[in-house]
Amino acid sequence: MKVVEVHFTDIHQKYLTIEVDELTEELKNKIDVHDDDCYALCSSYCADDGMLMFNVLSIGNSWETCLRGMDNPEMLGFFSMEQVFDCETRIAKETVDMVKKNATWLEKVEHNIDEDIRRLRQDERLDDLRDPVYPDRVVAGVMHEGSIYELQINLTGIQGPFVVGELDDEPDMEIGLHFADKVWAIPYFADGIHRLIILFGGPSLSKEESEVLEQIVAETEKLGFDFTGISMKS
C-alpha cells in the first residue's frame, strides 16, 4: 500500500518501512548510501506546524534488511509526508533496537501541544477524516438547506462530547460560518465511516445555543464522559 493509504494512528510514533528509492540520497551526510539502498525504516511525528514528518532510523536494500544505521544514535534524516505520499510502504514489526533509538527522538518532539490534541491524535475514529499532510485538520459536515456540506476544520480541543475546532477555509456557501470561526462537532457513523457533524459554531452563539451547549457539556462531564470516551479530567 502507499503511505497515504495507511491510517494515521497506525504509523504515528510507530514504525514503517518505506520504499523511498532515490530519496535515500538525502541521507548521505549521515550514512554511506549504496545504489541499491532504496528502503528506509521510519517512525513518524507531527512537527510544530502540525505537518506529518518521518524520521529515518535505518536504510537498506530490501523490506527485510533495512537495518543499516540503526546503531547510529542520531536520526539519519527526515522526510515530509509530501515527499513520501505515493511511496509503497509496509508496517514494520517493532524491535527493542527501534524503540530504544526512537525513544530519544520522541522525547524532543510534540511538546507544544495540550493533552486534548494528544488524545485526538490517538483517536482512530478520526483517521478517515484527517488531512494526510496535516493530521490535526479533519473534515466535518454542516447542515445547510437540508443537505450536509463538508468543511475542513483545525482541531483545537475537546469540550464534553464535542470535538472543538476552527474552520480552515472560507465556505463556498453562505451558512453563517466563516474562516477561523470556532465550531463544536460530534461524531456519528455512516456509510461505514466515522464522521463529524457540526452542531454549534460561528463568531457568536445565541443565548439559547450557549445554554444548550453548556448544559450538554456539564451533563456529560458529570457522568465522566467526553468526546474520546471516559474522561480523566478533574
N, C-alpha and C positions, 0 to 999 in steps of 0.2 A: 504494500500500500504506500501511498505518498504521505509525506509528513503532514500535509494539510488535512488529510483524511483521518488522522489519529485524534481522538478526544484529548482535550487539554489536560484533564485530570489524570489521564493515563501516562503523561510524559512530564508534567510539571514537577520538577525536582526529583524525577525518576531517571530511567536510563533507556536509551535507544541507540541503535546503530544506523547511521545514515550513509547511503551511497552518494558521496559528495563529489566524486570524480575529481576534476582539476582544482576544486576549491581547497584541497589539501595544500596546494602551493602557497596559500596564505599563511601556513604554519611553519614555514622554513626557518624563521628566526628562533624557533623553539626546538625543532627536531629535524633531522635529516629526512627528507621526503623522497621516497623511491617512486619510479614511474608508475608502478602498479599499486601504490597506496591510494586507493580510491574510496576508502571507507573510514568513517570517523565515529568513535563511540562517544556519545554526548549525554549530558544531562541538560536541564533547561531551567530557566528562571525568568522573572519579569524585571526588566530594567526600571530605573527610577521613573521613566516616562511611560511605563506600562507595556512597552514592546516586549514580545516573547523573544528571548535570546537562547542560544545553545552554546554551552561551554564544553570544549573538547577535552576529554580525558586522555584519549589514545587514538592511534590510527592503525591501519593495517591493509592487507591486500585481499581480504575476504570478510564475509559476515562473521565467520567463526574465529578468525585470527587477528582481530582488531585490538591488539594489546600493546603495541609499541608506544612507549612514552608514559605508560601507566605508573612507572617508578619515578617519574619527574613530579615533584610535589606541586609544581605550578601547572595551571591550565595551559594547554598547547595553543589555544586561541579561542575565538568566538565567531559564531555565525548568527546572523539575524534570521528571523522567520522568512523574510522576503528573499533571502539568499537560497534557502533550502526548501521553500514552499512546495516545489514539484518533485523533489528528490524522493527516491524509494527509501523506505525505512522498515526496520523491524524492532519490536520491543526487545530489549536485552534483559537477560536474567541477571539480576544484581549479584555481585560478589562482595566479599569483605574488602578487597582492594578498591573497588569502585566506591563503595560507601565511605571508606576511610579518606580517599583522596577528595571526594566531593564535599565531605563534611566541612573541611576547612574553607572551601569556596562559599558554600551556602551560608556560613556564618557572616559573610561580608555583604550579602545581598538581601533585598526585600525588607530593609529595616524601616523605611519611611512609609509604612502602611499601618493602618489600625487593624484591630482584631476582626472587625466586621469584614473588611476586604480579604483578609487572610482566610476567613471561613467561607466567603463566597468563591474564592479561588479553588476551594476544595469541594465545592458543591457540583456534583456531576450532572444534576438536572439542568444546569445552565450550558453544558457543553455544546449542544446543538444550536445554541443561540449566540455563541461567542464570535466575535471578530477573530479570525485566525492570527492576525498580527498583533492585535491589542486585546487580549482575552478579557479585560475588565469592561470592554464595550460589548453590550448584548442587544439583541433585538427584542422589543416589547410592542405589543399591539395596543391600539387605542380605538374605541368605538367612535364612528363618525357617520351620521346619516344611515344607520342600520348596518354598516359594514365595519370590519376590523382592518385597520391600516397599520402596517408595521413601521416602527421608528427605531432608530439606534439610540441607546442611552449609555452614559458612562456610569457605572456602578459607584456609589459613594458610601453605602452603608445598609444597615438593617434597622427597621423600626417595627416592632411587633411582628405580624405575619407578612409585612411588606418588605420588598427589596426597594431601596431608595436610590435614585439616580438623577442625572441631569441629561436633558436632550443634547445629543451630539451634533445635531444639524437642524436647520430650519425646515419644518414640514412643508410639503408642497401644497397641502390643502389648508384651509382656514379652520382649525379645530380648537382654537383658543390656547394653543401651546406654541412656544417659540424657543429658539436656541437658548440653551443653558437653563431653561425652566426646570425646577425641581419636580419630580414625579414619584408616585408611590405605586408599585405594581405587585400583584400576587400571582402565584403560579397556577396553571391549570394544565390538563393533559388532553391533547387532541391529535388525531392522526398519528398516533404512536410516538409523539414528541412532546416533551415538557415545554410549555410556553409561558410567557408572561403577558398579563393584561393590565394596563394602567387604569387604576380606579380613581386616583386623585392626582391633580397636577395643575401647574400654571403659576404665574407670578404671585398670585394671592388666592387663597381659598375663601369661600364664603363662610359666614359664621356657622351655618348648618354643616357644611362639609368638614370644617375644622373640628366641630363637636363630635361628628360621627367618627372621624379618623382617630381622635384622641380616645374615644370610648373603645374602639376596636383594639387599639394598641394596649390600653390599660387592662382590658379583659384578658387578652392573650398573655400578657406579661404576668397577670395574676395567676394564670394557670401554668406558667412556667414554659410557655412555648413562644417561638418566634419563627421567622422565615425558614431557618435551617433545621427546625425541629425543637428539641428540648433546649431551652435557654439556660446557660450557665451564668448569666449576668446577675449581679446583685441588685 
